[in-house]
């Protein structure tokens, strides 16, 4: 009987060893940064315009026996779990399962016109929420628990796709998918062309389609770019279109300045055009970087009564 017990315990131990998973050894990174802004994004709670960066990034990576690179990431932001993801990579590209925080394929290129800090429509925010009081932008969809695939670059072309199935409070009403492609021809150094499209099912018999295309060209110290986007909605008056331009100039290896603009029009007859313009700069000296932007948005949310301006500057240290 004792021998039978030993045999049973040995088999159980063997099965536990076979199916147990080892904990990954996590590395932690953070930053030393001070920010100053006037964007209406939280002065009421902070008390003034100064605040520190308060995120910690945990990551672990390794490789399986069959050569698949695995990386897991978690971000603690303001003492709360924020962004987290798991990625798998190889010669075939990279597949990311994003639990929270990543952009979809189209969301990542909603405005890629050159700037030295942030887009012309960014920084300004009336009430500190994403639900209202923010500039309108034609971007991607999706949400939590999304798959994102990025192909390897082939002849300068790279494809990115995102997919999220239905279900869950943060999910769309039905499956969501978008697609983006960028092309940097090897024959023309500094040139990048891109296109992205999406189809978003927002409920019964309600759809919103959108696409965007852009061009960027870097030559010497200058980088210029232009982008146009359009969305159509089952409700005709909810359609939108936008045009953006940007230029940056590298004064030297340490200092860059930029000027960008973004104009969005809706299909609603009485809506105003939302016009954004921004000036940005970035200066690096040793391990210190000072960067910021001063932006202005007129007709925010296509409302002629909403004209706002704001700024944001950050001083960060690398050591």
C-alpha positions as CSV (number, residue, x, y, z in Angstrom):
1,X,0.0,0.0,0.0
2,X,2.8,2.4,0.9
3,X,4.5,1.6,-2.5
4,X,1.2,2.4,-4.3
5,X,1.0,5.7,-2.4
6,X,4.6,6.5,-3.4
7,X,3.9,5.7,-7.0
8,X,0.7,7.9,-7.0
9,X,2.5,10.8,-5.4
10,X,5.4,10.5,-7.9
11,X,3.0,10.6,-10.8
12,X,1.2,13.6,-9.4
13,X,4.5,15.4,-8.8
14,X,5.5,14.6,-12.4
15,X,2.2,16.0,-13.8
16,X,2.6,19.2,-11.8
17,X,6.1,19.7,-13.1
18,X,4.9,19.1,-16.6
19,X,2.1,21.7,-16.4
20,X,3.4,24.3,-14.1
21,X,4.4,27.8,-15.5
22,X,7.4,29.6,-14.2
23,X,7.0,33.3,-13.2
24,X,8.8,35.8,-15.4
25,X,11.5,38.0,-14.0
26,X,10.2,41.5,-14.4
27,X,12.3,44.6,-15.1
28,X,11.0,48.0,-14.0
29,X,11.5,51.3,-15.7
30,X,10.3,54.8,-15.0
31,X,11.1,58.4,-15.7
32,X,12.1,61.6,-14.0
33,X,9.9,64.3,-15.5
34,X,8.1,67.5,-14.5
35,X,5.3,69.0,-16.6
36,X,3.6,72.4,-16.7
37,X,0.5,73.0,-18.6
38,X,-2.7,75.1,-19.0
39,X,-5.0,72.7,-20.9
40,X,-8.0,72.4,-18.5
41,X,-7.1,68.8,-18.0
42,X,-7.0,68.7,-14.3
43,X,-6.0,71.9,-12.6
44,X,-9.1,71.6,-10.4
45,X,-7.7,68.4,-8.8
46,X,-3.9,69.2,-9.0
47,X,-4.3,72.7,-7.6
48,X,-1.8,74.2,-10.1
49,X,-0.3,73.6,-13.5
50,X,2.8,71.6,-12.3
51,X,2.8,67.9,-11.9
52,X,5.2,64.9,-12.1
53,X,5.2,61.9,-14.3
54,X,3.8,59.0,-12.2
55,X,4.0,55.8,-14.2
56,X,6.1,52.7,-13.7
57,X,6.6,50.2,-16.5
58,X,7.1,46.5,-15.8
59,X,8.2,44.2,-18.6
60,X,9.6,40.7,-19.1
61,X,10.8,39.1,-22.3
62,X,12.2,35.8,-23.4
63,X,12.1,33.2,-26.2
64,X,10.4,29.8,-26.5
65,X,12.2,26.7,-27.6
66,X,10.7,27.1,-31.1
67,X,12.1,30.6,-31.4
68,X,9.0,32.8,-30.7
69,X,9.9,36.0,-28.8
70,X,7.5,36.7,-26.0
71,X,7.2,40.1,-24.2
72,X,4.7,41.0,-21.5
73,X,4.2,44.6,-20.3
74,X,2.3,46.3,-17.5
75,X,2.1,50.0,-16.7
76,X,1.2,51.3,-13.2
77,X,0.0,54.9,-13.8
78,X,-1.0,57.1,-10.9
79,X,-1.0,54.0,-8.6
80,X,-3.4,52.1,-10.8
81,X,-2.9,49.4,-13.4
82,X,-3.3,51.1,-16.8
83,X,-1.8,49.7,-20.0
84,X,-0.9,46.0,-20.4
85,X,-0.2,43.7,-23.3
86,X,1.4,40.4,-24.4
87,X,3.3,40.2,-27.7
88,X,4.6,37.3,-29.7
89,X,7.2,37.8,-32.5
90,X,9.3,36.1,-35.1
91,X,10.3,36.3,-38.7
92,X,6.6,36.3,-39.6
93,X,6.0,39.6,-37.8
94,X,4.5,40.5,-34.4
95,X,1.2,39.6,-32.8
96,X,0.1,41.7,-29.8
97,X,-2.8,40.8,-27.5
98,X,-3.6,44.2,-26.0
99,X,-5.5,44.0,-22.7
100,X,-5.7,47.8,-22.5
101,X,-4.1,51.0,-23.8
102,X,-2.9,50.3,-27.4
103,X,-4.1,52.0,-30.6
104,X,-5.7,50.0,-33.4
105,X,-4.1,49.9,-36.8
106,X,-5.9,53.1,-38.0
107,X,-5.8,54.7,-34.6
108,X,-2.0,54.6,-34.6
109,X,-2.0,56.8,-37.8
110,X,-5.0,59.1,-37.2
111,X,-2.5,62.1,-37.6
112,X,1.1,61.4,-38.5
113,X,1.9,64.8,-39.9
114,X,5.3,66.0,-38.5
115,X,5.5,67.9,-35.1
116,X,8.1,68.3,-32.4
117,X,5.8,67.4,-29.5
118,X,2.1,66.8,-30.1
119,X,-0.5,67.2,-32.9
120,X,-2.1,70.5,-33.5
121,X,-5.5,69.3,-32.1
122,X,-3.9,67.8,-29.0
123,X,-3.2,69.4,-25.6
124,X,-6.6,71.3,-25.6
125,X,-9.2,69.6,-23.5
126,X,-12.1,71.5,-21.8
127,X,-13.1,69.1,-19.1
128,X,-10.4,66.4,-18.8
129,X,-12.6,63.6,-20.2
130,X,-12.7,61.8,-23.5
131,X,-16.5,61.8,-23.6
132,X,-16.8,65.6,-24.2
133,X,-14.9,68.8,-24.4
134,X,-12.2,67.4,-26.7
135,X,-11.3,68.2,-30.4
136,X,-12.9,65.9,-33.0
137,X,-10.5,63.5,-34.8
138,X,-11.2,60.8,-37.4
139,X,-9.4,57.9,-35.8
140,X,-9.6,54.1,-35.1
141,X,-12.0,52.1,-33.1
142,X,-11.8,48.9,-31.0
143,X,-11.0,48.8,-27.4
144,X,-9.8,46.4,-24.7
145,X,-8.7,42.8,-25.5
146,X,-7.7,43.5,-29.1
147,X,-5.4,41.6,-31.4
148,X,-2.9,43.7,-33.4
149,X,-0.7,42.1,-36.1
150,X,2.3,43.9,-37.6
151,X,4.0,42.3,-40.6
152,X,7.8,42.5,-41.3
153,X,8.8,45.1,-43.8
154,X,9.1,43.8,-47.3
155,X,10.6,46.1,-49.8
156,X,9.7,49.0,-47.6
157,X,6.0,48.0,-47.3
158,X,4.5,47.0,-43.9
159,X,1.0,45.9,-43.1
160,X,-0.8,46.3,-39.7
161,X,-4.2,44.8,-38.8
162,X,-6.3,45.0,-35.6
163,X,-9.2,42.8,-34.6
164,X,-11.6,42.9,-31.6
165,X,-14.5,40.5,-31.2
166,X,-17.8,41.5,-29.7
167,X,-18.7,41.2,-26.0
168,X,-17.7,43.1,-22.9
169,X,-18.7,46.6,-21.7
170,X,-15.6,48.2,-23.4
171,X,-16.1,46.4,-26.7
172,X,-17.9,47.6,-29.8
173,X,-21.4,46.3,-30.5
174,X,-20.0,43.8,-33.1
175,X,-16.6,42.6,-34.2
176,X,-14.2,45.4,-35.2
177,X,-11.3,45.3,-37.7
178,X,-9.1,47.8,-39.3
179,X,-6.2,47.8,-41.7
180,X,-3.2,50.0,-42.4
181,X,-0.3,49.9,-44.8
182,X,2.8,52.1,-45.0
183,X,5.4,52.2,-47.8
184,X,8.9,53.7,-47.6
185,X,10.3,53.0,-51.0
186,X,14.0,52.2,-50.9
187,X,14.5,54.1,-54.1
188,X,13.4,57.4,-52.6
189,X,15.1,58.0,-49.2
190,X,13.0,59.9,-46.7
191,X,9.6,59.3,-48.4
192,X,6.8,57.5,-46.6
193,X,3.3,56.9,-47.9
194,X,0.4,55.4,-45.9
195,X,-3.2,54.4,-46.0
196,X,-5.6,53.0,-43.4
197,X,-9.3,52.0,-43.3
198,X,-11.9,50.8,-40.8
199,X,-15.5,49.6,-40.6
200,X,-17.2,50.1,-37.3
201,X,-20.6,48.5,-36.5
202,X,-22.2,50.8,-33.9
203,X,-25.5,49.0,-33.5
204,X,-28.5,47.7,-35.4
205,X,-28.3,49.1,-38.9
206,X,-25.7,51.8,-37.9
207,X,-22.3,51.7,-39.5
208,X,-19.4,54.1,-39.6
209,X,-16.7,53.7,-42.2
210,X,-13.5,55.8,-42.3
211,X,-10.2,55.9,-44.2
212,X,-7.1,58.1,-44.2
213,X,-4.1,58.6,-46.4
214,X,-0.8,60.5,-45.8
215,X,2.5,61.4,-47.2
216,X,5.7,62.4,-45.4
217,X,9.1,63.4,-46.8
218,X,12.3,64.1,-44.9
219,X,15.1,65.9,-46.7
220,X,18.0,67.4,-44.9
221,X,16.8,69.2,-41.7
222,X,13.2,69.5,-43.0
223,X,10.4,67.0,-42.7
224,X,7.0,67.8,-44.3
225,X,3.8,65.9,-44.4
226,X,0.1,66.0,-45.3
227,X,-2.9,63.8,-44.5
228,X,-6.5,63.6,-45.4
229,X,-9.2,61.6,-43.7
230,X,-12.9,61.0,-44.3
231,X,-15.7,59.1,-42.4
232,X,-19.2,58.2,-43.5
233,X,-22.1,57.4,-41.2
234,X,-25.5,55.7,-41.6
235,X,-26.8,59.1,-40.4
236,X,-25.6,61.3,-43.2
237,X,-25.2,64.4,-41.1
238,X,-22.6,62.6,-38.9
239,X,-20.0,62.3,-41.6
240,X,-16.7,64.1,-41.3
241,X,-13.6,64.9,-43.3
242,X,-10.3,66.5,-42.3
243,X,-7.0,67.7,-43.7
244,X,-3.8,68.1,-41.8
245,X,-0.4,69.5,-42.6
246,X,2.9,69.6,-40.7
247,X,6.5,70.7,-41.0
248,X,9.5,70.3,-38.6
249,X,12.9,71.8,-38.9
250,X,16.0,70.4,-37.1
251,X,18.0,73.5,-36.2
252,X,20.8,71.3,-35.0
253,X,21.2,67.8,-33.5
254,X,19.6,69.1,-30.2
255,X,16.9,71.5,-31.2
256,X,13.8,70.9,-33.4
257,X,10.8,73.1,-34.0
258,X,7.5,72.4,-35.7
259,X,4.3,73.9,-37.1
260,X,1.2,71.9,-37.7
261,X,-2.5,72.4,-38.6
262,X,-5.7,70.4,-38.7
263,X,-9.1,71.3,-40.2
264,X,-12.1,69.1,-39.7
265,X,-15.5,69.6,-41.3
266,X,-18.8,67.8,-40.6
267,X,-21.6,67.1,-43.0
268,X,-24.1,68.9,-40.7
269,X,-25.2,72.1,-42.4
270,X,-24.9,74.4,-39.3
271,X,-21.7,73.1,-37.9
272,X,-18.6,75.2,-37.8
273,X,-15.3,74.1,-39.1
274,X,-12.9,72.9,-36.3
275,X,-9.6,74.6,-37.0
276,X,-6.5,73.7,-35.1
277,X,-3.0,75.1,-35.2
278,X,0.0,74.3,-33.1
279,X,3.6,75.3,-32.6
280,X,6.0,72.8,-30.9
281,X,9.6,72.5,-30.0
282,X,12.0,70.0,-28.5
283,X,15.5,70.6,-27.1
284,X,17.9,67.9,-25.8
285,X,21.1,68.6,-23.8
286,X,22.9,65.7,-22.4
287,X,20.4,63.6,-20.5
288,X,17.8,66.4,-20.3
289,X,15.0,67.1,-22.7
290,X,12.7,70.2,-22.7
291,X,9.8,69.9,-25.1
292,X,6.3,71.4,-25.4
293,X,3.6,72.8,-27.6
294,X,1.3,75.8,-27.8
295,X,-2.0,74.9,-29.6
296,X,-5.2,76.7,-30.5
297,X,-8.5,75.2,-31.5
298,X,-11.3,77.3,-33.0
299,X,-14.8,75.8,-33.3
300,X,-14.0,72.8,-31.2
301,X,-16.4,69.9,-31.6
302,X,-17.7,71.9,-34.6
303,X,-19.2,74.4,-32.3
304,X,-18.6,78.1,-33.2
305,X,-18.8,79.2,-29.6
306,X,-15.9,76.9,-28.5
307,X,-12.5,78.6,-29.1
308,X,-9.7,77.5,-26.9
309,X,-6.0,77.7,-26.6
310,X,-3.5,76.0,-24.3
311,X,0.1,74.8,-23.8
312,X,2.0,72.0,-22.3
313,X,5.7,71.7,-21.5
314,X,7.7,68.9,-20.1
315,X,11.2,68.6,-18.6
316,X,12.5,65.0,-18.5
317,X,15.8,63.4,-17.5
318,X,17.5,60.3,-18.7
319,X,20.1,58.6,-16.5
